[in-house]
Amino acid sequence: MIYSLIFIILIELVVILYLYISNWRKSVKLDSIKSSIQEIANEKAKVIAMESIEKARKEAIQQSRAVISGKVYEQFAPYMPNFKHNPKEARFIGSPIDYVVFDGLENNEVKSIYFVEIKSGKSSLTNKEESIKKAIERKAVYFETIYINND
């Protein structure tokens, strides 16, 4: 009878030890899986960040090229075939409007004045340019002479 009690106790100890080891292995596996998932997530985040940076660089370069080519087009616009004014009568301002063209200036008889904005690609008028266009359309354009005394 004592042997059977010892045997039962030993079996219970073995079962408890087995369950303990089994639970320990599961927790080690879970920790390992969690660690692996974290590493994968970190690597994926790095890849996404690098792709985002690369995309932003490419977009910045493309935008810079567009701005530079736009500035070049602005300077050469009077010599392009679709510029319908005499290049000698065009005055580059650059901002807020690219050109003021004095039609007839070369003959000392200005008949009209044009405000010309040069655009390339898909660009459109800015808010300032649009407001200038509206002021001109409303005929809110004036000539003023200012005398400065040199006393």
Backbone as numpy.savetxt, mean C-alpha at the origin, in Angstrom:
# Nx Ny Nz CAx CAy CAz Cx Cy Cz
-4.46 -68.06 52.24 -5.26 -66.89 52.24 -4.39 -65.63 52.24
-3.38 -65.57 53.00 -2.45 -64.43 53.00 -1.80 -64.29 51.64
-1.47 -65.44 51.04 -0.86 -65.37 49.71 -1.83 -64.79 48.68
-3.11 -65.17 48.84 -4.06 -64.62 47.89 -4.27 -63.12 48.13
-4.22 -62.66 49.37 -4.33 -61.23 49.66 -3.11 -60.48 49.10
-1.95 -61.02 49.30 -0.72 -60.41 48.77 -0.79 -60.39 47.24
-1.28 -61.48 46.67 -1.39 -61.57 45.22 -2.36 -60.50 44.69
-3.51 -60.32 45.35 -4.51 -59.32 44.95 -3.92 -57.92 45.08
-3.20 -57.69 46.20 -2.58 -56.38 46.41 -1.54 -56.10 45.31
-0.76 -57.13 44.98 0.24 -56.98 43.92 -0.42 -56.69 42.57
-1.52 -57.37 42.30 -2.24 -57.14 41.05 -2.77 -55.70 41.02
-3.34 -55.27 42.16 -3.84 -53.89 42.23 -2.70 -52.89 42.05
-1.54 -53.15 42.63 -0.38 -52.27 42.46 0.07 -52.23 41.00
0.07 -53.38 40.35 0.45 -53.45 38.94 -0.55 -52.66 38.09
-1.86 -52.82 38.39 -2.88 -52.08 37.64 -2.71 -50.58 37.87
-2.50 -50.18 39.12 -2.30 -48.76 39.44 -1.06 -48.23 38.73
0.03 -48.99 38.76 1.27 -48.61 38.09 1.04 -48.51 36.58
0.31 -49.45 36.02 0.01 -49.44 34.59 -0.79 -48.19 34.23
-1.84 -47.91 35.03 -2.66 -46.73 34.77 -1.84 -45.45 34.91
-0.99 -45.39 35.91 -0.14 -44.22 36.11 0.80 -44.00 34.92
1.45 -45.09 34.50 2.37 -45.01 33.35 1.61 -44.66 32.08
0.42 -45.24 31.90 -0.40 -44.97 30.73 -0.79 -43.48 30.68
-1.25 -42.95 31.81 -1.60 -41.53 31.88 -0.38 -40.64 31.65
0.74 -41.03 32.20 1.98 -40.27 32.03 2.38 -40.22 30.55
2.26 -41.38 29.87 2.61 -41.44 28.44 1.67 -40.56 27.63
0.39 -40.57 27.99 -0.57 -39.73 27.28 -0.23 -38.25 27.46
0.10 -37.85 28.68 0.42 -36.45 28.92 1.71 -36.05 28.19
2.68 -36.97 28.14 3.92 -36.70 27.41 3.61 -36.56 25.92
2.74 -37.44 25.40 2.36 -37.36 24.00 1.62 -36.05 23.72
0.70 -35.66 24.62 -0.04 -34.41 24.45 0.91 -33.22 24.46
1.85 -33.24 25.40 2.83 -32.15 25.45 3.65 -32.11 24.17
4.02 -33.28 23.69 4.80 -33.36 22.46 3.97 -32.85 21.28
2.70 -33.24 21.23 1.82 -32.79 20.15 1.62 -31.29 20.23
1.38 -30.78 21.45 1.21 -29.34 21.63 2.46 -28.59 21.17
3.60 -29.11 21.53 4.86 -28.49 21.14 5.02 -28.50 19.62
4.68 -29.63 19.00 4.78 -29.73 17.54 3.83 -28.75 16.86
2.62 -28.67 17.37 1.64 -27.74 16.80 2.14 -26.30 16.94
2.69 -25.98 18.10 3.21 -24.63 18.33 4.35 -24.30 17.37
5.24 -25.28 17.16 6.35 -25.08 16.23 5.83 -24.86 14.81
4.85 -25.67 14.40 4.28 -25.53 13.06 3.61 -24.17 12.91
2.87 -23.77 13.94 2.19 -22.47 13.90 3.21 -21.33 13.82
4.29 -21.43 14.58 5.33 -20.40 14.53 5.97 -20.32 13.15
6.27 -21.47 12.58 6.87 -21.50 11.24 5.91 -20.92 10.20
4.64 -21.29 10.32 3.64 -20.77 9.38 3.51 -19.25 9.53
3.53 -18.77 10.76 3.45 -17.33 11.01 4.65 -16.62 10.40
5.83 -17.22 10.51 7.03 -16.62 9.91 6.89 -16.56 8.38
6.39 -17.65 7.79 6.22 -17.70 6.34 5.21 -16.63 5.90
4.10 -16.52 6.62 3.08 -15.53 6.28 3.65 -14.12 6.42
4.40 -13.88 7.49 5.02 -12.57 7.69 5.99 -12.24 6.57
6.82 -13.19 6.20 7.79 -12.97 5.12 7.07 -12.71 3.79
6.00 -13.46 3.52 5.23 -13.25 2.29 4.58 -11.87 2.30
4.06 -11.46 3.46 3.44 -10.14 3.57 4.46 -9.03 3.34
5.63 -9.20 3.92 6.69 -8.20 3.75 7.10 -8.13 2.28
7.27 -9.29 1.67 7.67 -9.33 0.26 6.60 -8.69 -0.62
5.34 -8.99 -0.33 4.23 -8.40 -1.10 4.22 -6.88 -0.93
4.40 -6.42 0.31 4.43 -4.98 0.57 5.59 -4.31 -0.16
6.75 -4.97 -0.18 7.91 -4.43 -0.91 7.60 -4.30 -2.40
7.04 -5.37 -2.96 6.73 -5.36 -4.39 5.72 -4.25 -4.71
4.70 -4.11 -3.85 3.69 -3.08 -4.08 4.31 -1.69 -3.95
5.22 -1.52 -2.99 5.88 -0.22 -2.81 6.74 0.12 -4.01
7.46 -0.88 -4.52 8.29 -0.66 -5.71 7.41 -0.32 -6.91
6.33 -1.06 -7.07 5.42 -0.81 -8.19 4.82 0.59 -8.08
4.42 0.97 -6.87 3.84 2.31 -6.66 4.89 3.39 -6.94
6.10 3.16 -6.49 7.19 4.11 -6.72 7.46 4.27 -8.21
7.48 3.16 -8.92 7.68 3.21 -10.37 6.57 4.00 -11.05
5.35 3.77 -10.60 4.21 4.48 -11.19 4.33 5.98 -10.95
4.73 6.36 -9.74 4.87 7.78 -9.42 5.99 8.40 -10.25
7.13 7.72 -10.33 8.26 8.24 -11.09 7.91 8.36 -12.58
7.30 7.30 -13.13 6.94 7.37 -14.56 5.90 8.46 -14.78
5.00 8.66 -13.82 4.01 9.74 -13.92 4.69 11.10 -13.96
5.72 11.28 -13.11 6.47 12.55 -13.10 7.19 12.77 -14.43
7.74 11.70 -14.99 8.42 11.81 -16.28 7.42 12.18 -17.37
6.26 11.51 -17.37 5.22 11.82 -18.36 4.77 13.27 -18.23
4.66 13.76 -17.00 4.25 15.15 -16.79 5.22 16.10 -17.48
6.50 15.85 -17.35 7.51 16.74 -17.91 7.53 16.69 -19.45
7.28 15.52 -20.02 7.35 15.37 -21.47 5.99 15.48 -22.15
4.94 15.67 -21.38 3.58 15.72 -21.94 3.43 16.72 -23.08
4.00 17.92 -22.98 3.81 18.88 -24.10 4.38 18.39 -25.42
5.23 17.40 -25.39 5.85 16.90 -26.62 5.23 15.58 -27.08
4.19 15.16 -26.40 3.49 13.93 -26.77 2.42 14.26 -27.81
2.09 13.29 -28.66 1.12 13.55 -29.75 -0.27 13.98 -29.26
-0.71 13.51 -28.09 -2.07 13.84 -27.66 -2.15 15.15 -26.87
-1.03 15.86 -26.73 -1.04 17.19 -26.10 -1.42 18.18 -27.20
-2.62 18.75 -27.11 -3.17 19.53 -28.23 -2.76 21.00 -28.21
-1.85 21.39 -27.30 -1.43 22.78 -27.19 0.00 22.95 -27.68
0.36 24.17 -27.95 1.72 24.51 -28.36 2.64 24.36 -27.13
3.64 23.50 -27.20 4.53 23.30 -26.04 5.21 24.59 -25.58
5.44 25.54 -26.49 6.08 26.81 -26.13 5.17 27.68 -25.27
3.89 27.39 -25.31 2.93 28.19 -24.56 2.53 27.54 -23.22
3.08 26.38 -22.96 2.75 25.64 -21.73 3.78 25.95 -20.65
3.29 26.21 -19.46 4.16 26.48 -18.31 3.91 25.41 -17.24
4.97 24.69 -16.91 4.85 23.62 -15.91 4.82 24.24 -14.52
3.82 23.88 -13.75 3.71 24.31 -12.35 3.97 23.12 -11.43
3.39 21.99 -11.77 3.62 20.77 -11.00 2.62 20.54 -9.90
2.29 21.57 -9.15 1.36 21.40 -8.06 0.66 22.72 -7.80
-0.60 22.74 -7.62 -1.56 21.64 -7.56 -2.03 21.19 -8.95
-1.69 21.94 -9.99 -2.02 21.57 -11.37 -0.70 21.50 -12.13
-0.63 20.60 -13.11 0.65 20.41 -13.80 1.02 21.57 -14.73
0.09 22.03 -15.56 0.43 23.05 -16.54 -0.62 24.14 -16.60
-0.16 25.33 -16.93 -1.03 26.41 -17.37 -0.59 26.69 -18.79
-1.53 26.65 -19.71 -1.23 26.88 -21.13 -1.88 28.21 -21.52
-1.04 29.10 -22.07 -1.50 30.41 -22.53 -1.62 30.35 -24.05
-2.82 30.01 -24.52 -3.05 29.82 -25.95 -2.91 31.16 -26.68
-1.92 31.23 -27.57 -1.66 32.45 -28.34 -0.48 33.25 -27.79
0.13 32.81 -26.72 1.24 33.53 -26.09 2.39 33.75 -27.06
2.65 32.77 -27.90 3.77 32.88 -28.84 3.58 34.04 -29.82
2.34 34.39 -30.10 2.02 35.51 -31.00 1.68 36.78 -30.23
1.97 36.79 -28.92 1.70 37.94 -28.04 0.22 38.32 -27.99
-0.64 37.35 -28.20 -2.07 37.60 -28.15 -2.77 36.38 -27.53
-2.84 36.34 -26.22 -3.44 35.20 -25.52 -4.95 35.24 -25.72
-5.47 34.16 -26.31 -6.91 34.05 -26.58 -7.63 33.32 -25.46
-6.93 32.35 -24.87 -7.53 31.57 -23.78 -6.43 30.97 -22.92
-6.84 30.57 -21.74 -5.91 29.98 -20.78 -6.47 28.62 -20.37
-5.61 27.62 -20.41 -6.00 26.26 -20.04 -5.22 25.82 -18.81
-5.91 25.18 -17.91 -5.26 24.50 -16.78 -5.24 23.03 -17.15
-4.06 22.45 -17.20 -3.91 21.08 -17.70 -3.32 20.20 -16.62
-3.97 19.10 -16.36 -3.48 18.10 -15.42 -3.14 16.85 -16.21
-1.95 16.33 -16.02 -1.48 15.14 -16.73 -1.69 13.92 -15.83
-2.31 12.89 -16.39 -2.53 11.64 -15.66 -2.05 10.48 -16.51
-1.56 9.45 -15.84 -1.15 8.24 -16.55 -1.76 7.03 -15.85
-1.85 5.95 -16.59 -2.40 4.72 -16.01 -3.85 4.89 -15.60
-4.16 4.43 -14.41 -5.53 4.46 -13.92 -5.76 5.58 -12.91
-4.81 6.52 -12.83 -4.93 7.58 -11.82 -6.08 8.52 -12.17
-6.61 9.14 -11.13 -7.72 10.07 -11.32 -7.39 11.36 -10.57
-8.22 12.38 -10.76 -7.99 13.66 -10.12 -8.05 13.53 -8.60
-7.15 14.22 -7.92 -7.19 14.26 -6.46 -8.32 15.21 -6.04
-8.62 15.27 -4.77 -9.66 16.17 -4.27 -9.30 17.63 -4.58
-8.02 18.00 -4.40 -7.59 19.37 -4.70 -7.77 19.67 -6.18
-7.32 18.75 -7.03 -7.44 18.96 -8.47 -8.91 19.07 -8.89
-9.74 18.25 -8.29 -11.17 18.28 -8.60 -11.78 19.62 -8.17
-11.35 20.15 -7.02 -11.89 21.43 -6.56 -11.43 22.57 -7.47
-10.21 22.50 -8.00 -9.73 23.51 -8.95 -10.56 23.45 -10.23
-10.81 22.24 -10.70 -11.63 22.06 -11.91 -13.01 22.68 -11.72
-13.61 22.45 -10.55 -14.95 23.00 -10.28 -14.92 24.53 -10.21
-13.87 25.10 -9.61 -13.76 26.56 -9.54 -13.65 27.16 -10.93
-12.90 26.50 -11.80 -12.76 26.98 -13.19 -14.10 26.86 -13.91
-14.79 25.74 -13.72 -16.10 25.55 -14.36 -17.12 26.58 -13.88
-17.00 27.03 -12.62 -17.89 28.07 -12.08 -17.46 29.47 -12.54
-16.35 29.51 -13.27 -15.76 30.77 -13.73 -15.30 31.63 -12.56
-14.90 30.98 -11.49 -14.37 31.68 -10.32 -12.85 31.82 -10.48
-12.47 32.47 -11.60 -11.06 32.69 -11.94 -10.87 34.18 -12.13
-9.83 34.75 -11.52 -9.63 36.19 -11.54 -8.19 36.52 -11.86
-7.98 37.75 -12.29 -6.64 38.28 -12.53 -6.40 39.38 -11.52
-5.23 39.38 -10.95 -4.94 40.37 -9.92 -3.52 40.89 -10.15
-3.35 42.20 -9.99 -2.04 42.82 -10.08 -1.68 43.32 -8.70
-0.51 42.95 -8.24 -0.04 43.37 -6.92 1.25 44.16 -7.12
1.24 45.42 -6.65 2.44 46.26 -6.73 3.15 46.22 -5.39
4.44 46.10 -5.44 5.25 46.03 -4.23 6.11 47.30 -4.20
6.07 48.02 -3.12 6.91 49.21 -2.95 8.27 48.78 -2.44
9.29 49.35 -3.00 10.67 49.03 -2.58 11.24 50.13 -1.70
10.45 50.80 -0.93 10.93 51.91 -0.06 11.75 51.41 1.07
